[in-house]
Amino acid sequence: MKFDKLAQLIQFLREDLSIPADSISLALRQGEDAPHLLPTILWQYGLVTIEQLDRIFDWLETTRT
């Protein structure tokens, strides 16, 4: 995942889904070598609901560059 896209995703997570920065940081550390897995890691750790995960995937789909 490109840095710009990752930054946009993090902004979406914080602003639209109100995911705490600590949760995002934890998921980023766990997926350090694979930032494209951030949504899945958030869900695996119980930091987002399945509905939020769905919204994340929808957002990723609509913001493809």
C-alpha positions, 0 to 999 in steps of 0.5 A: 500500500502506498504511503498516501493511500495508507495515510488516507486510510488512517484518516478515514479510520480515525475520522469516519469510524472513530477508531482510536489512534492507539488501536491503529498504532497497535495494528500497524505494529502487528502488520509492520511488514504488510500494511495492506493487511491493516483492516484485517488485523484491526478486525482480528484483534477485535478493534473493529466490528465486522460492519466497520470492516465492511465499510473499510473494504467499501472505502478501499474499493471506491478510492482505488487509484 
